């Protein structure tokens, strides 16, 4: 009989011992409640609690990557777009994340969705497409202000995709094509202007130096002579012909 009692006592002691021993990893903390009252956060490592008196809630301190579901947003210039984003956050105060909010992950998700709609609804479409970095910073600041009392730190908010209506995509494609044509015409006109300026300068130089025109003739003859299969009739300047004719005359 005594042996049975001793055995029962040993089993009860072992049960209480294993219930009292708690181990949390490096990236976790154990928030302890004693008879319903918060006593603090413990960990990482091994520690003891009082069974049936203390209750522990584990909190993960690692960064959480959360996708914000696509949201239908009407921009300031009355364009309906569908936008999604990603939010990076982590718990910096384990006690507040347990005591001040029921589910900090769900709460952060909900505040991210509403903030995304509100902020982008105050922006125009061009700003949404061209100034994402600025909007990301605004979103991060606003969401972080809301989650700070919960012990949650929002470090990064990134707008991922902006889905435009089909009619808007066609209009933007046509606008981009027109812009490319405009630039091409400007570049072509600028090239023509530069070429005409160079030709005018060359004409002025040739007008001042007639020998420059003769050198140009000779250079052209050299270039044409390289084509053996071509027959070219090239006019010779009168000055060159008269030079040879004058050499045949005897001096008076």
C-alpha positions in Angstrom: 0.0 0.0 0.0 2.8 2.4 0.9 4.5 1.5 -2.4 1.4 2.5 -4.4 1.1 5.8 -2.5 4.8 6.6 -3.2 4.3 5.7 -6.9 1.3 8.0 -7.2 3.2 10.8 -5.5 6.2 10.4 -7.8 3.9 10.4 -10.9 2.1 13.6 -9.6 5.5 15.3 -8.9 6.7 14.4 -12.4 3.6 15.7 -14.0 3.9 19.0 -12.1 7.5 19.2 -13.0 6.9 18.8 -16.7 4.0 21.3 -16.5 6.3 23.8 -14.7 9.2 23.5 -17.2 8.9 25.8 -20.2 11.3 26.3 -23.1 11.1 29.0 -25.7 13.4 29.5 -28.7 15.5 32.5 -29.5 12.9 34.1 -31.7 10.1 33.6 -29.2 8.9 35.1 -25.9 6.6 33.6 -23.3 4.1 36.1 -21.9 3.1 34.9 -18.4 -0.3 35.5 -16.7 -0.6 34.6 -13.0 -4.2 34.1 -12.0 -5.2 36.3 -14.9 -2.8 39.1 -14.1 0.1 39.9 -16.4 3.5 39.2 -14.8 5.8 39.8 -17.8 7.5 38.1 -20.7 10.2 35.4 -20.3 12.7 33.8 -22.6 14.5 32.7 -24.5 15.6 29.5 -23.0 14.4 27.4 -20.0 12.3 28.8 -17.2 9.6 27.6 -14.7 6.0 28.5 -14.1 3.5 27.5 -11.4 1.2 24.9 -12.8 -2.6 25.7 -12.7 -1.6 29.2 -11.5 0.4 30.6 -14.3 -0.5 30.5 -18.0 1.9 31.2 -20.8 1.2 32.6 -24.3 4.0 32.3 -26.9 4.7 35.2 -29.1 6.8 35.0 -32.3 9.3 37.9 -32.8 10.3 37.2 -36.4 9.4 39.4 -39.3 6.0 38.5 -40.8 5.5 38.9 -44.6 1.8 39.6 -45.2 0.1 40.0 -48.5 -2.6 42.7 -48.6 -5.5 41.3 -50.7 -6.3 43.3 -53.9 -8.3 46.4 -53.2 -10.6 48.3 -55.6 -9.5 52.0 -55.4 -11.0 55.1 -57.0 -8.2 57.6 -57.5 -8.5 61.3 -57.1 -9.0 61.7 -60.9 -11.9 59.1 -60.9 -10.0 56.1 -62.3 -10.9 52.7 -60.8 -7.8 50.5 -60.3 -7.1 47.3 -58.5 -4.1 47.4 -56.2 -2.4 44.9 -53.9 0.6 45.3 -51.6 2.9 43.5 -49.2 3.6 44.5 -45.6 6.6 43.5 -43.4 6.2 43.8 -39.7 7.3 42.2 -36.4 6.4 42.2 -32.7 8.6 44.5 -30.6 6.6 44.4 -27.4 5.3 40.9 -26.7 3.2 42.0 -23.7 1.3 44.6 -25.7 0.7 42.3 -28.6 -1.1 39.9 -26.3 -2.9 42.3 -23.9 -3.9 45.2 -26.2 -5.2 43.3 -29.3 -6.9 40.0 -29.8 -5.0 39.0 -33.0 -2.2 41.4 -34.0 -1.7 39.7 -37.4 -5.4 40.0 -38.4 -5.6 43.5 -37.0 -2.5 44.6 -38.9 -4.0 43.1 -42.1 -7.3 45.0 -41.7 -5.6 48.4 -40.9 -3.3 47.8 -44.0 -6.3 47.3 -46.3 -8.2 50.4 -45.1 -5.1 52.6 -45.2 -4.2 51.4 -48.7 -7.7 52.4 -50.0 -7.7 55.7 -48.2 -4.2 56.9 -49.2 -4.4 55.8 -52.8 -7.9 57.3 -53.1 -6.3 60.7 -52.4 -3.7 60.3 -55.2 -4.0 60.7 -58.9 -3.3 57.9 -61.4 0.0 59.4 -62.6 1.2 59.8 -59.1 0.3 56.2 -58.3 2.2 54.9 -61.4 5.3 57.2 -61.1 5.7 57.9 -57.4 5.4 54.5 -55.7 8.3 55.0 -53.4 6.7 58.2 -51.9 3.4 56.4 -51.5 5.1 53.4 -49.9 6.6 55.7 -47.3 3.3 57.3 -46.5 1.6 53.9 -46.2 4.3 52.6 -43.9 4.2 55.7 -41.6 0.4 55.6 -41.2 0.1 51.9 -40.7 3.0 51.9 -38.2 1.3 54.7 -36.2 -1.9 52.6 -35.9 0.0 49.4 -34.9 2.5 50.9 -32.5 0.1 50.7 -29.4 -0.2 46.9 -30.1 3.6 46.5 -29.9 3.9 45.9 -33.6 6.5 47.6 -35.8 5.8 48.0 -39.5 9.1 48.3 -41.3 8.2 48.2 -45.0 5.1 48.6 -47.2 5.4 47.9 -50.9 2.7 48.4 -53.6 3.1 45.3 -55.8 0.7 45.5 -58.7 -1.6 48.2 -60.1 -4.2 46.7 -62.4 -5.8 49.2 -64.8 -9.1 48.8 -66.8 -8.7 47.7 -70.4 -9.9 51.0 -71.8 -7.3 52.9 -69.7 -4.5 50.5 -70.8 -5.4 51.1 -74.5 -5.5 54.9 -74.0 -2.1 54.9 -72.2 -0.6 52.8 -75.0 -1.9 55.2 -77.6 -0.5 58.1 -75.6 2.9 56.4 -75.3 3.0 55.7 -79.1 2.1 59.4 -79.8 4.9 60.5 -77.5 7.4 58.2 -79.2 6.4 59.6 -82.6 6.7 63.2 -81.3 10.2 62.5 -80.0 11.3 60.8 -83.3 10.1 63.8 -85.3 11.9 66.2 -83.1 15.1 64.2 -83.3 14.8 63.9 -87.1 14.1 67.7 -87.4 17.1 68.4 -85.2 19.3 66.2 -87.4 18.1 68.0 -90.5 18.8 71.4 -88.9 22.4 70.4 -87.9 23.0 68.9 -91.4 21.8 72.0 -93.2 24.0 74.2 -90.9 27.0 72.1 -91.7 26.3 72.3 -95.4 25.9 76.0 -95.2 29.3 76.3 -93.5 30.9 74.0 -96.1 29.4 76.1 -98.9 30.7 79.3 -97.4 34.2 77.8 -97.1 34.2 76.5 -100.7 33.0 80.0 -101.9 36.0 81.6 -100.3 38.5 78.9 -101.5 37.9 77.7 -105.0 40.7 75.1 -104.7 38.7 73.4 -102.0 36.1 72.5 -104.6 38.8 71.1 -106.9 40.1 68.9 -104.0 36.6 67.7 -103.5 36.3 66.7 -107.2 39.5 64.8 -107.0 38.5 63.0 -103.8 35.2 62.0 -105.5 37.1 60.6 -108.5 39.2 58.5 -106.2 36.1 57.1 -104.5 34.4 56.3 -107.8 37.6 54.7 -109.2 37.4 52.0 -106.6 34.2 50.7 -108.2 35.6 48.8 -111.3 32.2 47.8 -112.7 31.0 51.3 -113.0 31.3 53.8 -115.9 31.0 57.4 -114.7 30.9 60.5 -116.8 32.2 63.2 -114.4 32.3 66.9 -115.4 35.8 68.4 -115.2 35.9 72.0 -113.9 36.7 74.6 -116.6 39.6 75.9 -114.5 41.4 72.6 -114.9 40.8 72.4 -118.7 41.9 76.0 -119.3 45.1 75.3 -117.3 46.1 72.6 -119.8 45.0 74.7 -122.8 47.1 77.6 -121.7 50.2 75.4 -121.4 49.9 74.6 -125.2 50.0 78.2 -126.3 53.4 79.8 -126.9 54.0 83.0 -125.0 53.8 86.2 -127.1 
